[in-house]
Amino acid sequence: MTKYLEYEGKNVDQALDKAGKDLNISLEKLNYDVVSHGSSGIFGIVGVKKAKIRIMIDKHEISKNIEDEAKEKARSLVKDAFKIKDKKKVPQVSKTPRISSKELDESVKRGKDIISKIVNYITSEAEVITESSKDRIMYKVVGGNSGLLIGKRGQTLESMQYLVEKIINKNSDQRIRVMVDVEGYMDTRKANLKKMASRMADKAKKINKPVTIGQMNAYDRRIIHLHLKDNQAVRTQSVGEGYYRKLIIFPRKRRKSGQYN
Amino acid sequence: MNTKELIHYIAQTLVDYPEEISVNVIEGKQATVFELQVAKEDLGKIIGKQGRTASSIRTILAALSAKLKKRFVLEIIE
């Protein structure tokens, strides 16, 4: 009964060496075919191919050897697997307490203090309600002069949100997202953005050219990307850096849209 | 509580050395200038990436000034 085994190496000689060592057979006795000679590629970087040989062995002769080998391999594999698991476990353990509810509560409280302080400077008779989940805190401001609190195009709101997020995350490497909402302004804005996104997508489809929307923050862009994700007629992409980053809506090619139908 | 205290408070929560913060108020006819001074190490924290933190504080000041019908200027002093 013959068996085939494949070995790889940088070149044929190396593969042979490896096979000989693994099987405890001297090289002269090996009965082999060269599957591929391999190549070192260009400068040993591009297109490196390993040489492969196939060895025919009489099973009875070395079956014992192979069995031992297999057992050894299995043992070391199991060991390795455990090692990896152990390694993986360590950072996980240290990660969990970072989002502990105690810390979150503290952050929520600190944020609330800051928000209510700022809000009460700007306007009177406003109340701050907090909602928090695993890594997200939502502050809802109710009452008071909401126009002042929101500011031009939500400027003041955004500033408060940014400052509070920064303060809360100052001393930790875990990032907690902070949202500030005044009298449902965020929902209204979200709805408006979605409406605009749909309008722009229609436009892009109609004129069959990309449409650009500029001057938005990351959150606004995210809303639009998510909104147009399921729209088969267009594709969205953000280009540029920092302040000049803008969102482009591309119409999809006719042929492609035909495939969907 | 006045605007000076608010600026001081916000700065305090942002920096590492809160005891080195000082806010200097210069009252003018039209505008009030607040000079915020922090420890050298904290300057970056107050200004922020692309001046974002500084402009956030200024935006909040602008909201305040609308209420008080006054002009506020925030200067961050090195």
Chai-1 contact restraints between the chains, C-beta under 6 A:
chainA,res_idxA,chainB,res_idxB,connection_type,confidence,min_distance_angstrom,max_distance_angstrom,comment,restraint_id
A,Y121,B,L6,contact,1.0,0.0,6.0,A-B,restraint_1
A,Y121,B,L64,contact,1.0,0.0,6.0,A-B,restraint_2
A,I122,B,A63,contact,1.0,0.0,6.0,A-B,restraint_3
A,I122,B,L64,contact,1.0,0.0,6.0,A-B,restraint_4
A,L148,B,A63,contact,1.0,0.0,6.0,A-B,restraint_5
A,L148,B,A66,contact,1.0,0.0,6.0,A-B,restraint_6
A,G151,B,A63,contact,1.0,0.0,6.0,A-B,restraint_7
A,Q155,B,T59,contact,1.0,0.0,6.0,A-B,restraint_8
A,T156,B,T59,contact,1.0,0.0,6.0,A-B,restraint_9
A,T156,B,A63,contact,1.0,0.0,6.0,A-B,restraint_10
A,S159,B,S56,contact,1.0,0.0,6.0,A-B,restraint_11
A,S159,B,T59,contact,1.0,0.0,6.0,A-B,restraint_12
A,S159,B,I60,contact,1.0,0.0,6.0,A-B,restraint_13
A,Y162,B,S56,contact,1.0,0.0,6.0,A-B,restraint_14
A,L163,B,S56,contact,1.0,0.0,6.0,A-B,restraint_15
A,I167,B,T13,contact,1.0,0.0,6.0,A-B,restraint_16
